[in-house]
């Protein structure tokens, strides 16, 4: 005969519903806790300050029912734990996530930061090369609420920037939960909250009212598939694995990509005695890092206050031609659009020259067209030439991984870019926010983080006032009885 199911879970659920839906703000400590921001466990009876009572009652009952059923199921398999976040849940502890956390902290709002790595700014700490410096002056790269130290150079090194981010986390008491990689996130319309699952030692599901995606545009390495790569036989790495040209001294190295990373890797290889060849498949804008005694970026920002964007681009290209010469003769064709017009329209960042062009002019760095296929120890180019190569470095950038775990979103397109035009790409629907996807660098991250925190704070205060009003009405009714 089939085993008779126990009625205990249903009875307990009914009692929980009866108990939790009825007003139970019965003491001063409970009422006082509703006005103090904190992070609540899903099994705490006190209602969080900015959630309507009926919504919380439904969610509380669902969680309790799940807990009770697990005890009476008869199965000993490990179950997913559920945690209730009373505030915003931030995914990512890079510059974007830290900036949002600091802005929320300044407003006195609770939040939780999840990070899959074991440190803040893992991209900067584990996937960058030794000679890397910020390409823009430090005043354009600081995060909200904390400028760079005065003794830092105008263009801080990688280690100095990491030191700054760690000090930033200490300054605003940011404590990310490391080692928790988000595997799925979806909005549950039934309870009006986000369900975010993570994979750590035990699977955890977080429930939150606001979800801030701060994983950025550079979550995963991009390595294009090229015919014959498996037959090459030599060393093949992505620029995220590159540290120094010292390991390639005396080798013929093929660098695929001509962005800022590709250019700088070629320069570093030259300085360490390697013989690099750079693959240039597309047109590219190369500008001097400084012009007229200022950084090129700072000069462009000042000119844009008075001149239209296309005229600013013409001025910058004229300055570039005077300082760098005609780069087309070096095999570097310029796009039809100007450097900053191309940046705003397509997100392609111009390359800032740090000395690579001089090495190209002297023949120490070769510029070659695209690759057709790999051979054993060689590479065949699209123009038919064959080069002997010892190692290959793909400086082909990164991509976002947001669509691998975030379901049903309209805020980010398939390429990992905002669907809404700048500067409105930071807010989605149902309490979803995104920071670090606008292709605007660290300065854009700071602006978006401040907007996100301000919007969450506004909603928090509105719902807190509603909660206080409910408490006041209940107290009056109780006193009259």
C-alpha positions in Angstrom: 0.0 0.0 0.0 1.2 3.5 -0.7 2.7 5.2 2.3 0.4 7.7 3.9 1.7 11.2 3.8 1.9 13.2 7.0 -0.4 16.1 7.5 1.9 17.8 9.9 3.6 20.2 7.3 0.2 21.5 6.0 -1.0 22.0 9.6 2.2 23.9 10.5 1.9 26.0 7.3 -1.7 27.0 8.1 -0.6 28.0 11.6 2.3 30.0 10.2 0.0 31.8 7.8 -2.5 32.6 10.5 0.3 33.8 12.8 2.3 35.8 10.4 -0.4 37.7 8.5 -1.9 39.0 11.7 -0.3 42.2 13.0 2.3 41.3 15.6 4.3 44.4 16.3 3.8 43.7 19.9 6.8 45.4 21.6 9.0 48.4 21.3 12.1 46.5 20.2 10.3 45.0 17.3 8.9 48.3 16.2 12.3 50.0 16.6 14.0 47.3 14.5 11.8 48.2 11.6 13.5 51.6 11.3 17.1 50.3 11.5 18.7 48.9 8.3 20.2 45.5 8.7 20.4 42.1 7.0 17.8 39.6 8.1 17.7 35.9 8.0 14.7 34.4 6.3 13.5 32.9 9.5 13.5 36.1 11.6 10.0 37.0 12.4 10.5 40.8 12.4 9.4 42.4 9.2 12.2 44.3 7.4 11.6 48.0 7.3 11.0 48.6 3.7 8.8 45.6 2.7 5.1 45.6 2.7 3.6 43.2 5.2 1.6 41.1 2.8 4.6 40.5 0.5 6.8 39.5 3.4 4.1 37.2 4.8 3.9 35.3 1.5 7.6 34.9 1.2 8.0 33.9 4.8 5.4 31.2 4.5 7.0 29.9 1.3 10.4 29.6 3.0 9.0 28.1 6.1 7.0 25.6 4.1 10.1 24.6 2.2 12.0 24.1 5.4 9.2 22.1 7.0 8.8 19.9 3.9 12.5 19.2 3.9 12.3 17.8 7.4 9.4 15.4 6.6 10.5 14.4 3.1 12.5 11.3 4.2 15.4 12.2 1.9 18.8 12.9 3.3 20.2 14.7 0.2 21.7 18.1 0.7 19.2 20.9 0.2 19.7 24.4 -1.0 19.8 27.0 1.7 17.8 30.2 1.3 19.0 33.6 2.6 17.0 36.7 2.7 18.9 40.0 1.8 17.2 43.0 3.4 18.5 45.5 0.8 20.5 45.3 -2.4 22.4 42.3 -3.6 25.5 43.3 -5.6 27.2 40.7 -7.9 30.8 41.4 -8.4 33.5 43.0 -6.2 35.5 44.8 -8.8 35.6 48.6 -9.1 31.9 48.7 -10.1 30.7 46.6 -7.2 32.8 48.4 -4.7 31.6 51.8 -5.9 28.0 50.8 -5.6 28.6 49.4 -2.1 30.3 52.6 -1.0 27.5 54.8 -2.3 24.9 52.6 -0.5 27.0 52.7 2.7 27.1 56.5 2.5 23.3 56.5 2.4 23.1 54.0 5.4 21.5 51.3 3.3 22.2 47.5 3.8 23.6 45.4 1.1 25.5 42.1 0.3 28.3 41.8 -2.2 29.0 38.4 -3.8 32.3 37.7 -5.5 33.3 34.4 -7.2 37.1 35.0 -6.7 38.9 35.2 -3.4 39.9 38.9 -3.6 38.5 42.2 -4.7 39.2 43.3 -8.2 40.3 39.9 -9.3 40.7 40.9 -12.9 43.3 43.6 -11.9 45.1 41.2 -9.5 45.2 38.0 -11.6 44.7 38.9 -15.3 46.9 41.9 -15.9 50.6 42.3 -17.0 53.3 43.7 -14.8 54.0 47.0 -16.6 50.3 48.0 -16.8 49.4 51.5 -15.8 46.1 53.4 -15.8 45.8 55.0 -19.3 44.1 58.1 -17.9 45.2 60.5 -15.2 44.3 59.4 -11.7 41.7 62.2 -11.1 39.6 60.6 -13.8 39.8 57.1 -12.3 39.0 57.5 -8.6 35.8 56.0 -7.2 33.1 58.0 -5.3 34.1 59.2 -1.9 37.9 58.6 -2.0 40.5 60.2 -4.2 43.9 58.7 -5.0 46.7 59.4 -2.5 48.6 62.5 -3.3 51.9 60.6 -3.5 50.7 58.4 -6.4 52.0 59.3 -9.8 49.7 60.8 -12.5 49.3 57.4 -14.0 49.2 54.8 -11.2 50.6 51.4 -11.7 48.6 48.2 -11.5 49.8 47.4 -8.0 49.0 51.0 -6.9 45.5 50.7 -8.3 45.0 47.4 -6.5 46.3 49.0 -3.3 43.8 51.8 -3.8 40.9 49.4 -4.3 41.7 47.5 -1.2 42.0 50.7 0.8 38.6 51.7 -0.7 37.0 48.5 0.6 38.4 49.1 4.1 37.4 52.8 4.1 33.7 52.0 3.5 33.7 48.7 5.4 32.9 46.6 2.4 33.1 42.8 3.1 32.3 40.8 0.0 31.4 37.2 0.4 34.2 35.6 -1.5 34.1 32.3 -3.3 30.4 32.6 -4.2 29.9 32.3 -8.0 26.4 33.2 -9.2 25.0 30.4 -11.3 21.4 31.7 -11.9 19.3 34.7 -11.2 15.7 35.3 -12.1 12.9 37.6 -11.0 10.0 35.8 -9.2 6.9 37.6 -10.0 4.9 35.6 -7.4 6.7 37.2 -4.4 8.1 40.2 -6.3 11.7 39.4 -5.5 14.9 38.2 -7.2 16.1 34.7 -6.6 19.9 34.4 -7.0 21.6 31.1 -6.8 25.3 30.7 -6.0 27.7 27.7 -6.0 30.1 27.5 -3.1 30.7 24.7 -0.6 26.9 24.4 -0.4 24.4 25.8 -2.9 22.7 29.0 -1.6 19.7 30.9 -2.9 19.5 34.6 -2.0 16.2 36.5 -2.2 16.4 40.2 -2.6 14.4 43.2 -3.7 17.2 44.9 -5.7 19.8 43.1 -7.8 22.8 45.1 -9.0 24.9 43.4 -11.7 28.5 44.7 -11.4 30.4 41.9 -13.1 31.4 44.3 -15.9 32.3 43.8 -19.5 35.5 41.8 -18.9 34.3 38.7 -17.1 35.6 36.1 -19.6 38.6 35.9 -22.0 37.8 35.9 -25.7 40.0 33.6 -27.9 38.8 33.3 -31.6 38.8 30.0 -33.3 41.5 29.8 -36.0 42.0 26.9 -38.3 45.0 24.6 -37.4 45.5 26.0 -33.9 45.6 22.5 -32.4 48.5 21.6 -34.9 50.6 24.7 -34.0 52.6 23.0 -31.3 53.9 26.1 -29.7 52.8 28.2 -26.7 49.4 29.8 -27.1 48.0 32.1 -24.3 45.6 34.9 -23.8 46.8 38.3 -22.7 45.1 37.7 -19.4 47.8 35.1 -18.7 50.7 37.3 -19.8 52.8 38.8 -17.1 56.2 39.9 -18.6 58.2 39.6 -21.8 61.0 38.1 -19.8 59.5 34.6 -20.3 59.6 35.2 -24.1 63.1 36.5 -24.5 64.7 35.6 -27.8 61.4 34.2 -29.2 59.4 35.1 -32.3 56.0 36.1 -30.8 52.8 36.6 -32.7 50.5 39.1 -30.9 46.9 38.9 -32.2 45.2 42.3 -31.6 46.1 45.9 -31.9 44.2 47.5 -29.0 45.9 49.1 -26.0 46.8 45.7 -24.6 48.2 44.4 -27.9 50.3 47.5 -28.5 51.7 47.5 -25.0 52.5 43.8 -25.0 54.5 44.3 -28.2 56.4 47.1 -26.6 57.1 45.0 -23.4 58.2 42.0 -25.6 60.7 44.3 -27.4 62.1 45.6 -24.2 62.8 42.0 -23.0 64.6 40.9 -26.2 61.7 39.2 -28.0 60.8 39.7 -31.7 57.1 40.5 -31.8 54.8 40.7 -34.9 51.4 42.3 -34.4 48.3 41.2 -36.3 46.2 44.2 -37.4 42.9 43.1 -38.9 40.8 46.2 -38.5 41.3 50.0 -38.6 42.4 51.6 -35.4 42.8 55.1 -34.0 46.2 55.7 -32.4 46.6 59.0 -30.3 49.5 60.3 -28.2 48.9 59.9 -24.5 49.6 63.6 -23.9 49.2 66.7 -26.0 49.8 70.4 -25.4 50.9 69.6 -21.9 47.8 67.7 -20.9 46.5 64.2 -21.2 44.7 63.6 -24.5 41.6 62.6 -22.6 41.6 65.7 -20.5 42.1 67.9 -23.5 39.2 66.2 -25.3 36.9 66.8 -22.3 37.8 70.5 -22.2 37.3 70.9 -25.9 33.9 69.2 -25.8 32.6 71.9 -23.5 32.9 74.4 -26.3 33.1 72.5 -29.6 30.9 69.8 -31.3 32.2 66.2 -31.1 33.3 65.9 -34.7 35.3 69.1 -34.5 37.0 67.9 -31.4 38.0 64.7 -33.2 39.4 66.8 -36.1 41.5 68.8 -33.6 42.8 65.6 -31.9 43.6 63.9 -35.3 45.6 67.0 -36.4 47.6 66.9 -33.1 48.1 63.2 -33.5 49.4 63.7 -37.1 51.9 66.3 -35.9 53.2 64.2 -33.0 53.0 60.7 -34.5 53.1 61.2 -38.2 51.1 59.4 -40.8 50.4 56.0 -39.1 48.8 54.7 -42.3 52.3 54.2 -43.7 53.0 51.8 -40.8 50.0 49.6 -41.7 47.6 51.2 -39.2 44.5 52.5 -41.1 42.3 54.9 -39.3 38.5 54.4 -39.2 36.1 56.7 -41.0 34.6 58.0 -37.8 36.7 60.1 -35.4 38.2 58.6 -32.2 35.7 59.9 -29.7 32.7 59.7 -32.1 33.6 56.0 -32.6 33.9 55.6 -28.8 30.5 57.0 -28.1 28.8 55.2 -31.0 30.4 51.8 -30.9 32.4 51.7 -27.6 35.8 51.2 -29.3 38.5 52.9 -27.3 41.3 54.7 -29.2 44.8 53.4 -28.5 47.1 55.7 -26.6 50.7 55.3 -27.8 53.3 54.7 -25.1 56.3 54.1 -27.4 55.1 51.3 -29.6 54.9 53.4 -32.8 58.6 54.2 -32.4 59.4 50.4 -32.3 57.3 49.9 -35.4 59.1 52.7 -37.3 62.5 51.2 -36.4 61.3 47.7 -37.6 61.5 46.0 -34.2 57.8 45.3 -34.2 56.3 44.0 -37.5 52.7 44.8 -38.5 51.0 42.0 -40.4 47.5 41.4 -41.7 45.1 38.8 -40.5 45.8 35.1 -40.0 44.4 32.5 -42.4 45.5 29.4 -40.5 48.1 27.9 -38.2 50.7 25.3 -39.3 53.2 23.4 -37.2 55.5 26.1 -35.8 54.2 28.5 -38.4 51.3 30.8 -39.4 49.9 31.5 -42.8 48.6 35.0 -43.4 45.7 36.1 -45.5 48.1 37.6 -48.1 49.8 34.2 -48.5 52.9 34.8 -46.6 54.1 32.2 -44.0 55.9 33.2 -40.8 57.9 31.1 -38.4 56.5 31.6 -34.9 57.5 30.3 -31.5 54.6 31.6 -29.3 51.2 33.2 -29.9 49.5 35.8 -27.6 45.8 36.6 -28.2 45.2 40.2 -27.1 41.6 39.9 -28.2 39.9 41.2 -25.2 37.1 40.0 -22.9 33.4 39.6 -22.9 30.5 39.7 -20.4 29.1 36.5 -19.0 25.8 38.0 -17.8 23.6 36.0 -20.2 25.0 32.8 -18.8 23.3 33.2 -15.5 20.8 36.2 -15.6 17.5 35.2 -17.0 14.8 37.2 -18.7 16.5 40.6 -18.9 16.0 43.6 -21.2 18.8 45.8 -19.8 21.8 44.2 -21.4 22.0 42.9 -25.1 23.6 39.7 -26.3 27.0 41.4 -26.6 26.9 42.6 -23.0 26.1 46.2 -23.7 23.2 48.3 -22.3 20.1 48.4 -24.5 19.5 52.0 -23.5 21.6 54.8 -24.7 24.1 56.5 -22.4 23.6 57.8 -19.8 20.4 55.8 -19.1 21.8 52.3 -19.3 22.1 51.7 -15.6 18.4 50.9 -14.7 16.2 48.0 -15.8 12.8 46.8 -14.6 11.8 45.0 -11.4 14.6 46.3 -9.3 17.4 45.4 -11.7 20.5 47.6 -12.1 23.7 47.3 -14.0 27.0 49.1 -13.4 30.2 48.8 -15.5 28.6 48.0 -18.8 28.5 51.4 -20.4 31.9 51.3 -22.0 32.7 54.6 -20.3 35.6 53.5 -18.1 36.1 54.2 -14.4 34.6 57.7 -14.6 31.4 56.2 -16.0 31.3 53.6 -13.3 31.4 56.3 -10.6 28.4 58.1 -12.2 26.3 55.0 -12.6 27.1 53.8 -9.1 25.9 57.1 -7.6 22.7 56.9 -9.6 21.9 53.4 -8.6 22.4 54.1 -4.9 20.3 57.2 -5.1 17.5 55.4 -6.8 17.5 52.5 -4.3 17.7 55.0 -1.4 14.7 56.9 -2.7 12.6 53.7 -2.9 13.9 52.5 0.5 12.8 55.8 2.1 9.4 55.7 0.5 8.7 52.2 1.7 10.1 52.9 5.1 7.6 55.8 5.5 4.8 53.4 4.5 6.0 50.8 7.1 6.1 53.4 9.8 2.6 54.5 8.9 1.3 50.9 9.2 3.0 50.6 12.7 1.4 53.9 13.8 -2.0 52.8 12.7 -1.7 49.5 14.4 -0.6 51.1 17.7 -3.6 53.4 17.6 -5.9 50.5 17.0 -4.3 48.4 19.8 -4.5 51.3 22.3 -8.2 51.8 21.6 -8.9 48.2 22.2 
